[in-house]
Every structure is written in C-alpha cells, then in structure tokens.
Amino acid sequence: MRKRYLAAVVGIAAMSSALVGCGGLRTGTGTSTSTADAAAKPASCSDANPYLAVALPNLTNPYYVAMKQGFEEEGASAGFKVEVQVANDDDANQLAQVEAMLQKKPCALALNAVKSEPAAAIVKAANNAGVPVFTVNVIVDEKALTAQGATIMQYLGADNKAGGTQTAEQVLKDLGSDAKLNIGFVTEPDERPVVIRDEGFTEGMSADANAKVVAKVDGNVKPDDSLKVTSEMMQGHPEINLIFASTGPAAYGAIQATQGKDVKVYGFCAAEEKLTDSYPACVAQEPEDYGRRVVQQIVIWKDGGTVEKEILRPLKMFTKPDTPGPGFVG
C-alpha cells in the first residue's frame, strides 16, 4: 500500500480527555449570502482568451494533481488561458509566484493556499492589483484577512464539518453507540479545514458517553510523518483502539502504523486504498470537480452573474470492501 502511495506521493499535538464540540465554519468570506460584482472586473476579462491564474500548494499529493486537471480542462473548455503555479509547500514561494502572475494581469486568481494565515498576504496582493480571488479547499484565516484589509470573492470546498460528523456516525453504526473507544487523532492543527473536520467528528462522537479522545498528533499531511507520529502516539497510549485520520495522507500513515494491531482507522480517504476490517470506512472529496466548479463560478462572475460567498460540497462515504478511485481523496 505504502509503495503504491509513494509512487504518487513523494512527498494534523494537543491532548484532550473528553469529546467537546467547538467552533463553527469561518471561511473569511463573511456571511454565506450571495454577492454581486464586488469590484470592477479586470480589463483582461474581456480578452478573447482571458488569463486565469491558479496557485496550488504541491503536486506530490494526488489531491492537487486531480485539482490541477480540473482547472486546466475546464479552463480550456471555458476559453481561458490557464497558468498553474505550484509552490512546493512554501508560503513565500507561493506569494512570489502569485505576484509574478499578477504582473500578467489575470482576469481572476484561483487560490488553494499552502497555509491559511500566510495566504492573507496573497489575497491582499491580488486585491491591490484589482484581481478577484476565488479560494478553494484551504480556508484563508479570517483574522489575518481582517488584519490585511483583504477580501475574497468566494470560497469553495468540502463541507468538512459534515464529513467529520458522517465519519463519527459510521463509527457508531459499525461499533455501537456505547462502545468503549479510546481515540487518537492524526490531524493538522494549522489548517482550518482539517480542524473543522476534527470538530465535526468530535461532535458526532459525543453521542457515545464511553468514547474519549486520548491524544492528538500532527501528521503534517504527509504519509511518512503520519506513520511516525501515529506509531509514537500508540507507544505512548497503548489503550488507543480507534484512530481518526483527518486527511488522506494521515490515513495512509495510520494504516501502516496500525498493521497487526487491534486498532481501527476511520477518516478521510486514502485514494485507491481498499477498505478492510481494520480500515472500515472513509469519506472523500472530489478535487478535480472542485477545480472545474471554481472555473464555472469565475465564468458566472465574469459574465455579470451572481456568485455565492461560500459553496460547501458534500463528501462521499465509502465502506468496506470499497476501494476509492484516484479522484476520491481526503
């Protein structure tokens, strides 16, 4: 399994003793009501083939490979000249790449930020250039946006909280509503969408009075890091019998770390990984579809239509013995 993943991928630690729900969705868009044309459109939007700038974190994660394909194919179909820049998970690099693309006067910027807080500077740079920002997947930190005096046109991504809740409901369906569960999280505390997933799972699991969170570790959205920290977490907390993996790479690492142990892994899907007794269920996003939908939203805006401030897409549940396909990832 790990070899198969690493062929495509070379490349979320707090303690909790009870399950307590917290926080709501904050995307940096303000309310989720619709908005009309919030700013004058760049002149380039009237070009025969408008230039569309796209910024992605990496292409080592299959998630972004699929999203890139969605942007490029839908963009070409819509008549855009699409340029995709990949930051190799470096915030400063992503800012520099976007600043360079802004010099080319794009009609719009589609941004999947490396990290939530530093992305506010990218949004501000686009605002200063008069270019609307359509964000996808990674939520730009609202406090950072406020500090920068920056605004986005739209956020589109998974309904992460619902995904976490869905997973909890499946756990209780599979194991019982009163099962004694000692839970470990393999998460990424610096990414707001992932934190929201954790919140949804936590709230869902609160229905079981015999379930408690024992530990949380930062898997850094990388399979090797997740394998290492999951192994360490279980050594320190051998009572753990269930792991919630908040991302696909976290699921890969957790599956590896729990082989031969009486521990079940639930969470967000590791693409092309078969569901088994020890990895019974997962929920998946559709990043290629997200890329396509962002392009469609930009077209609506460019043509004078109204776009929603926030679009949350449902997640697909897979259960054993399913195998999520390459386009279905956590």
C-alpha beads as a LAMMPS data file, in Angstrom:
LAMMPS data file: protein, C-alpha beads

330 atoms
327 bonds

1 atom types
1 bond types

-500.0 500.0 xlo xhi
-500.0 500.0 ylo yhi
-500.0 500.0 zlo zhi

Masses

1 110.0

Atoms # bond

1 1 1 0.000 0.000 0.000
2 1 1 2.656 2.485 1.050
3 1 1 4.708 1.811 -2.059
4 1 1 1.674 2.412 -4.214
5 1 1 1.009 5.729 -2.485
6 1 1 4.627 6.835 -2.569
7 1 1 4.709 6.229 -6.273
8 1 1 2.287 9.132 -6.494
9 1 1 3.325 10.988 -3.344
10 1 1 6.962 11.711 -2.593
11 1 1 6.298 13.946 -0.545
12 1 1 -2.580 17.487 11.977
13 1 1 -0.120 17.792 19.162
14 1 1 -2.785 18.638 21.754
15 1 1 -4.256 16.440 24.480
16 1 1 -7.956 16.045 25.262
17 1 1 -9.764 13.874 27.785
18 1 1 -13.334 14.325 26.571
19 1 1 -15.255 14.948 23.394
20 1 1 -16.463 18.554 23.294
21 1 1 -17.758 20.298 20.163
22 1 1 -16.436 23.726 19.381
23 1 1 -16.369 26.442 16.796
24 1 1 -18.151 26.962 13.526
25 1 1 -17.095 27.369 9.953
26 1 1 -15.100 30.501 9.271
27 1 1 -14.043 30.892 5.682
28 1 1 -13.017 34.530 5.583
29 1 1 -15.886 35.370 3.270
30 1 1 -18.113 36.950 5.919
31 1 1 -21.629 35.601 5.571
32 1 1 -22.595 32.882 3.140
33 1 1 -25.124 35.063 1.339
34 1 1 -24.705 35.820 -2.315
35 1 1 -22.806 38.776 -3.681
36 1 1 -22.976 40.606 -6.956
37 1 1 -19.993 42.049 -8.771
38 1 1 -17.983 43.249 -5.746
39 1 1 -15.344 45.068 -7.771
40 1 1 -14.651 46.312 -11.253
41 1 1 -13.574 43.441 -13.482
42 1 1 -10.024 43.487 -14.808
43 1 1 -9.879 44.591 -18.431
44 1 1 -8.341 41.239 -19.315
45 1 1 -11.663 39.519 -18.593
46 1 1 -12.821 40.927 -21.957
47 1 1 -9.962 39.263 -23.866
48 1 1 -10.784 36.550 -26.354
49 1 1 -8.948 34.086 -24.101
50 1 1 -8.772 35.637 -20.621
51 1 1 -5.765 34.723 -18.493
52 1 1 -6.651 32.687 -15.394
53 1 1 -4.013 32.397 -12.663
54 1 1 -4.112 29.274 -10.469
55 1 1 -1.948 28.756 -7.370
56 1 1 -1.614 25.274 -5.809
57 1 1 0.499 24.035 -2.858
58 1 1 2.145 20.966 -4.443
59 1 1 1.784 18.139 -6.926
60 1 1 3.137 15.410 -4.637
61 1 1 -0.332 14.922 -3.141
62 1 1 -2.730 13.209 -5.602
63 1 1 -5.382 15.663 -4.368
64 1 1 -3.685 18.549 -6.146
65 1 1 -2.844 16.536 -9.243
66 1 1 -6.570 15.911 -9.651
67 1 1 -7.437 19.549 -8.908
68 1 1 -4.897 20.791 -11.459
69 1 1 -6.512 18.608 -14.095
70 1 1 -9.934 20.040 -13.271
71 1 1 -8.680 23.617 -13.563
72 1 1 -6.844 23.036 -16.810
73 1 1 -9.546 21.047 -18.594
74 1 1 -12.498 23.197 -17.503
75 1 1 -10.481 26.365 -18.034
76 1 1 -9.628 25.390 -21.604
77 1 1 -13.242 24.446 -22.271
78 1 1 -14.375 27.856 -20.979
79 1 1 -11.907 29.687 -23.221
80 1 1 -9.354 30.669 -20.568
81 1 1 -5.615 30.671 -20.907
82 1 1 -4.783 28.847 -17.667
83 1 1 -1.462 29.066 -15.844
84 1 1 -0.937 26.825 -12.817
85 1 1 1.900 27.581 -10.405
86 1 1 2.942 25.049 -7.757
87 1 1 4.565 26.348 -4.558
88 1 1 6.158 23.122 -3.265
89 1 1 4.508 23.798 0.114
90 1 1 6.408 27.069 0.592
91 1 1 4.320 30.117 1.636
92 1 1 6.905 32.663 0.491
93 1 1 7.273 30.861 -2.818
94 1 1 3.527 30.895 -3.360
95 1 1 3.363 34.628 -2.668
96 1 1 6.194 35.269 -5.155
97 1 1 4.524 33.086 -7.783
98 1 1 1.211 34.893 -7.423
99 1 1 2.892 38.306 -7.536
100 1 1 4.542 37.261 -10.804
101 1 1 1.225 36.078 -12.251
102 1 1 -0.468 39.315 -11.178
103 1 1 2.016 41.192 -13.363
104 1 1 0.401 39.398 -16.320
105 1 1 -2.972 40.959 -15.457
106 1 1 -5.202 37.914 -14.946
107 1 1 -8.973 38.050 -15.069
108 1 1 -9.070 36.149 -11.750
109 1 1 -6.896 34.255 -9.279
110 1 1 -7.902 30.778 -8.108
111 1 1 -6.044 30.135 -4.840
112 1 1 -5.517 26.895 -2.958
113 1 1 -3.194 28.277 -0.319
114 1 1 -0.273 26.429 1.256
115 1 1 -1.300 27.631 4.721
116 1 1 -4.346 29.522 5.950
117 1 1 -2.746 32.502 7.714
118 1 1 0.075 33.443 5.300
119 1 1 -2.417 33.278 2.415
120 1 1 -3.952 36.582 3.551
121 1 1 -0.909 38.400 2.130
122 1 1 -1.530 36.726 -1.233
123 1 1 -5.167 37.834 -1.201
124 1 1 -4.091 41.375 -0.332
125 1 1 -1.633 41.444 -3.237
126 1 1 -4.410 40.388 -5.617
127 1 1 -6.783 42.964 -4.130
128 1 1 -4.154 45.658 -4.693
129 1 1 -3.889 44.538 -8.325
130 1 1 -7.662 44.663 -8.779
131 1 1 -7.883 40.904 -9.336
132 1 1 -10.704 38.902 -7.700
133 1 1 -9.700 35.889 -5.598
134 1 1 -11.639 32.637 -5.669
135 1 1 -10.323 30.344 -2.931
136 1 1 -10.654 26.581 -2.906
137 1 1 -10.042 23.862 -0.313
138 1 1 -7.854 25.778 2.163
139 1 1 -9.708 28.490 4.075
140 1 1 -7.822 31.773 4.360
141 1 1 -7.608 32.790 8.023
142 1 1 -10.306 35.359 8.732
143 1 1 -8.323 37.297 11.359
144 1 1 -5.366 37.530 9.007
145 1 1 -7.616 38.767 6.224
146 1 1 -9.027 41.438 8.529
147 1 1 -5.531 42.492 9.589
148 1 1 -4.509 42.790 5.934
149 1 1 -7.727 44.591 4.959
150 1 1 -8.175 41.894 2.326
151 1 1 -11.259 40.206 0.893
152 1 1 -12.012 37.177 -1.250
153 1 1 -14.772 36.753 -3.786
154 1 1 -15.671 33.160 -2.906
155 1 1 -14.665 30.041 -1.018
156 1 1 -15.436 26.612 -2.472
157 1 1 -14.545 23.392 -0.718
158 1 1 -15.735 20.317 1.085
159 1 1 -18.329 20.503 3.835
160 1 1 -15.575 19.471 6.215
161 1 1 -17.637 19.528 9.382
162 1 1 -20.285 17.332 7.803
163 1 1 -17.530 14.966 6.671
164 1 1 -16.275 14.604 10.229
165 1 1 -19.807 14.064 11.505
166 1 1 -20.523 11.499 8.784
167 1 1 -17.459 9.559 9.833
168 1 1 -18.478 9.587 13.507
169 1 1 -21.928 8.346 12.597
170 1 1 -20.368 5.478 10.651
171 1 1 -18.135 4.585 13.614
172 1 1 -21.161 4.388 15.916
173 1 1 -23.075 2.375 13.347
174 1 1 -20.202 -0.095 12.976
175 1 1 -19.038 -0.373 16.596
176 1 1 -22.121 0.532 18.624
177 1 1 -23.436 3.712 20.181
178 1 1 -21.979 2.800 23.599
179 1 1 -18.668 1.276 22.537
180 1 1 -15.678 1.953 24.807
181 1 1 -13.427 3.897 22.478
182 1 1 -10.050 5.471 23.198
183 1 1 -9.453 7.733 20.249
184 1 1 -6.288 9.125 18.741
185 1 1 -6.344 11.863 16.121
186 1 1 -3.812 12.165 13.308
187 1 1 -4.534 15.714 12.214
188 1 1 -3.026 19.051 11.101
189 1 1 -3.758 21.831 13.632
190 1 1 -2.510 24.638 11.378
191 1 1 -5.075 24.005 8.645
192 1 1 -8.567 25.321 9.383
193 1 1 -10.414 22.846 7.105
194 1 1 -8.759 19.952 8.925
195 1 1 -9.571 21.425 12.337
196 1 1 -13.193 21.718 11.201
197 1 1 -13.171 18.022 10.289
198 1 1 -11.936 17.212 13.781
199 1 1 -14.690 19.350 15.280
200 1 1 -17.337 17.533 13.262
201 1 1 -16.018 14.125 14.303
202 1 1 -15.760 15.210 17.935
203 1 1 -19.331 16.455 17.981
204 1 1 -20.594 13.318 16.291
205 1 1 -18.780 11.040 18.735
206 1 1 -20.168 12.932 21.732
207 1 1 -23.274 10.733 21.348
208 1 1 -21.186 7.895 22.827
209 1 1 -20.601 8.515 26.553
210 1 1 -17.941 5.779 26.559
211 1 1 -15.765 7.436 23.919
212 1 1 -12.919 9.784 24.775
213 1 1 -10.028 11.429 22.984
214 1 1 -6.727 10.213 24.360
215 1 1 -4.246 12.073 22.152
216 1 1 -3.784 14.165 19.026
217 1 1 -0.706 14.270 16.825
218 1 1 0.316 16.402 13.849
219 1 1 0.706 14.271 10.732
220 1 1 1.698 17.298 8.633
221 1 1 -0.496 15.995 5.772
222 1 1 2.316 13.624 4.798
223 1 1 2.213 9.807 4.950
224 1 1 5.715 9.335 6.366
225 1 1 5.207 11.964 9.063
226 1 1 1.810 10.450 9.883
227 1 1 3.299 6.961 10.135
228 1 1 5.966 8.212 12.547
229 1 1 3.713 10.241 14.834
230 1 1 0.975 7.596 14.858
231 1 1 3.499 4.963 15.933
232 1 1 4.789 7.254 18.675
233 1 1 1.245 8.085 19.809
234 1 1 0.333 4.425 20.146
235 1 1 3.545 3.641 22.030
236 1 1 2.682 6.378 24.495
237 1 1 -1.002 5.434 24.625
238 1 1 -1.379 1.680 24.061
239 1 1 -5.032 1.922 25.101
240 1 1 -5.926 3.613 21.798
241 1 1 -8.278 1.402 19.804
242 1 1 -9.561 3.861 17.185
243 1 1 -7.832 6.480 15.084
244 1 1 -9.469 9.360 13.247
245 1 1 -7.268 10.372 10.322
246 1 1 -8.216 13.878 9.227
247 1 1 -6.545 13.726 5.789
248 1 1 -5.776 11.147 3.150
249 1 1 -2.022 11.163 3.826
250 1 1 -2.790 10.801 7.558
251 1 1 -4.886 7.743 6.735
252 1 1 -2.018 6.170 4.767
253 1 1 0.380 6.651 7.665
254 1 1 -2.110 5.459 10.285
255 1 1 -2.942 2.327 8.305
256 1 1 0.747 1.458 8.147
257 1 1 1.322 2.193 11.827
258 1 1 -1.611 0.032 12.965
259 1 1 -0.849 -3.094 10.945
260 1 1 -1.130 -6.153 13.174
261 1 1 -2.745 -4.149 15.988
262 1 1 -6.345 -4.206 17.242
263 1 1 -6.911 -0.609 16.167
264 1 1 -9.403 0.636 13.602
265 1 1 -8.737 3.611 11.326
266 1 1 -11.546 5.884 10.130
267 1 1 -11.314 9.276 8.483
268 1 1 -10.767 10.972 5.156
269 1 1 -9.935 8.637 2.307
270 1 1 -6.570 7.438 1.169
271 1 1 -7.164 7.220 -2.575
272 1 1 -7.005 3.755 -4.121
273 1 1 -6.675 2.102 -0.694
274 1 1 -9.106 -0.779 -0.204
275 1 1 -11.414 -0.585 2.819
276 1 1 -10.908 -3.508 5.221
277 1 1 -11.902 -4.708 8.707
278 1 1 -9.159 -2.512 10.203
279 1 1 -9.863 0.419 7.828
280 1 1 -13.643 0.123 7.572
281 1 1 -14.840 3.460 6.191
282 1 1 -13.768 6.858 4.919
283 1 1 -15.191 9.997 3.340
284 1 1 -13.776 11.583 0.216
285 1 1 -13.569 14.887 -1.541
286 1 1 -13.553 15.308 -5.318
287 1 1 -10.743 17.801 -6.042
288 1 1 -10.957 17.551 -9.815
289 1 1 -14.621 18.542 -9.553
290 1 1 -13.670 21.431 -7.229
291 1 1 -11.273 22.799 -9.850
292 1 1 -13.947 22.585 -12.507
293 1 1 -16.557 24.256 -10.292
294 1 1 -14.265 27.150 -9.413
295 1 1 -13.735 27.824 -13.109
296 1 1 -17.507 27.705 -13.638
297 1 1 -18.014 30.201 -10.817
298 1 1 -15.422 32.543 -12.328
299 1 1 -17.252 32.365 -15.653
300 1 1 -20.549 33.266 -13.959
301 1 1 -18.877 36.252 -12.254
302 1 1 -17.054 37.323 -15.421
303 1 1 -20.310 37.268 -17.380
304 1 1 -22.038 39.519 -14.849
305 1 1 -23.800 36.881 -12.794
306 1 1 -24.076 36.495 -9.038
307 1 1 -21.817 34.097 -7.149
308 1 1 -22.236 32.747 -3.648
309 1 1 -19.744 33.752 -1.000
310 1 1 -19.407 30.146 0.110
311 1 1 -20.042 26.818 -1.594
312 1 1 -19.686 23.679 0.511
313 1 1 -19.695 20.383 -1.335
314 1 1 -20.887 17.092 0.179
315 1 1 -18.447 14.245 0.775
316 1 1 -18.851 10.696 -0.483
317 1 1 -18.834 7.848 2.041
318 1 1 -17.012 4.617 1.209
319 1 1 -17.271 1.450 3.296
320 1 1 -15.599 -1.950 3.114
321 1 1 -14.966 -3.564 0.731
322 1 1 -14.958 -0.438 -1.462
323 1 1 -11.794 0.991 -2.942
324 1 1 -11.998 4.770 -3.522
325 1 1 -10.807 5.634 -7.011
326 1 1 -7.935 8.030 -7.746
327 1 1 -10.249 11.045 -7.924
328 1 1 -11.701 10.431 -4.460
329 1 1 -9.231 11.650 -1.849
330 1 1 -9.099 13.041 1.677

Bonds

1 1 1 2
2 1 2 3
3 1 3 4
4 1 4 5
5 1 5 6
6 1 6 7
7 1 7 8
8 1 8 9
9 1 9 10
10 1 10 11
11 1 13 14
12 1 14 15
13 1 15 16
14 1 16 17
15 1 17 18
16 1 18 19
17 1 19 20
18 1 20 21
19 1 21 22
20 1 22 23
21 1 23 24
22 1 24 25
23 1 25 26
24 1 26 27
25 1 27 28
26 1 28 29
27 1 29 30
28 1 30 31
29 1 31 32
30 1 32 33
31 1 33 34
32 1 34 35
33 1 35 36
34 1 36 37
35 1 37 38
36 1 38 39
37 1 39 40
38 1 40 41
39 1 41 42
40 1 42 43
41 1 43 44
42 1 44 45
43 1 45 46
44 1 46 47
45 1 47 48
46 1 48 49
47 1 49 50
48 1 50 51
49 1 51 52
50 1 52 53
51 1 53 54
52 1 54 55
53 1 55 56
54 1 56 57
55 1 57 58
56 1 58 59
57 1 59 60
58 1 60 61
59 1 61 62
60 1 62 63
61 1 63 64
62 1 64 65
63 1 65 66
64 1 66 67
65 1 67 68
66 1 68 69
67 1 69 70
68 1 70 71
69 1 71 72
70 1 72 73
71 1 73 74
72 1 74 75
73 1 75 76
74 1 76 77
75 1 77 78
76 1 78 79
77 1 79 80
78 1 80 81
79 1 81 82
80 1 82 83
81 1 83 84
82 1 84 85
83 1 85 86
84 1 86 87
85 1 87 88
86 1 88 89
87 1 89 90
88 1 90 91
89 1 91 92
90 1 92 93
91 1 93 94
92 1 94 95
93 1 95 96
94 1 96 97
95 1 97 98
96 1 98 99
97 1 99 100
98 1 100 101
99 1 101 102
100 1 102 103
101 1 103 104
102 1 104 105
103 1 105 106
104 1 106 107
105 1 107 108
106 1 108 109
107 1 109 110
108 1 110 111
109 1 111 112
110 1 112 113
111 1 113 114
112 1 114 115
113 1 115 116
114 1 116 117
115 1 117 118
116 1 118 119
117 1 119 120
118 1 120 121
119 1 121 122
120 1 122 123
121 1 123 124
122 1 124 125
123 1 125 126
124 1 126 127
125 1 127 128
126 1 128 129
127 1 129 130
128 1 130 131
129 1 131 132
130 1 132 133
131 1 133 134
132 1 134 135
133 1 135 136
134 1 136 137
135 1 137 138
136 1 138 139
137 1 139 140
138 1 140 141
139 1 141 142
140 1 142 143
141 1 143 144
142 1 144 145
143 1 145 146
144 1 146 147
145 1 147 148
146 1 148 149
147 1 149 150
148 1 150 151
149 1 151 152
150 1 152 153
151 1 153 154
152 1 154 155
153 1 155 156
154 1 156 157
155 1 157 158
156 1 158 159
157 1 159 160
158 1 160 161
159 1 161 162
160 1 162 163
161 1 163 164
162 1 164 165
163 1 165 166
164 1 166 167
165 1 167 168
166 1 168 169
167 1 169 170
168 1 170 171
169 1 171 172
170 1 172 173
171 1 173 174
172 1 174 175
173 1 175 176
174 1 176 177
175 1 177 178
176 1 178 179
177 1 179 180
178 1 180 181
179 1 181 182
180 1 182 183
181 1 183 184
182 1 184 185
183 1 185 186
184 1 186 187
185 1 187 188
186 1 188 189
187 1 189 190
188 1 190 191
189 1 191 192
190 1 192 193
191 1 193 194
192 1 194 195
193 1 195 196
194 1 196 197
195 1 197 198
196 1 198 199
197 1 199 200
198 1 200 201
199 1 201 202
200 1 202 203
201 1 203 204
202 1 204 205
203 1 205 206
204 1 206 207
205 1 207 208
206 1 208 209
207 1 209 210
208 1 210 211
209 1 211 212
210 1 212 213
211 1 213 214
212 1 214 215
213 1 215 216
214 1 216 217
215 1 217 218
216 1 218 219
217 1 219 220
218 1 220 221
219 1 221 222
220 1 222 223
221 1 223 224
222 1 224 225
223 1 225 226
224 1 226 227
225 1 227 228
226 1 228 229
227 1 229 230
228 1 230 231
229 1 231 232
230 1 232 233
231 1 233 234
232 1 234 235
233 1 235 236
234 1 236 237
235 1 237 238
236 1 238 239
237 1 239 240
238 1 240 241
239 1 241 242
240 1 242 243
241 1 243 244
242 1 244 245
243 1 245 246
244 1 246 247
245 1 247 248
246 1 248 249
247 1 249 250
248 1 250 251
249 1 251 252
250 1 252 253
251 1 253 254
252 1 254 255
253 1 255 256
254 1 256 257
255 1 257 258
256 1 258 259
257 1 259 260
258 1 260 261
259 1 261 262
260 1 262 263
261 1 263 264
262 1 264 265
263 1 265 266
264 1 266 267
265 1 267 268
266 1 268 269
267 1 269 270
268 1 270 271
269 1 271 272
270 1 272 273
271 1 273 274
272 1 274 275
273 1 275 276
274 1 276 277
275 1 277 278
276 1 278 279
277 1 279 280
278 1 280 281
279 1 281 282
280 1 282 283
281 1 283 284
282 1 284 285
283 1 285 286
284 1 286 287
285 1 287 288
286 1 288 289
287 1 289 290
288 1 290 291
289 1 291 292
290 1 292 293
291 1 293 294
292 1 294 295
293 1 295 296
294 1 296 297
295 1 297 298
296 1 298 299
297 1 299 300
298 1 300 301
299 1 301 302
300 1 302 303
301 1 303 304
302 1 304 305
303 1 305 306
304 1 306 307
305 1 307 308
306 1 308 309
307 1 309 310
308 1 310 311
309 1 311 312
310 1 312 313
311 1 313 314
312 1 314 315
313 1 315 316
314 1 316 317
315 1 317 318
316 1 318 319
317 1 319 320
318 1 320 321
319 1 321 322
320 1 322 323
321 1 323 324
322 1 324 325
323 1 325 326
324 1 326 327
325 1 327 328
326 1 328 329
327 1 329 330
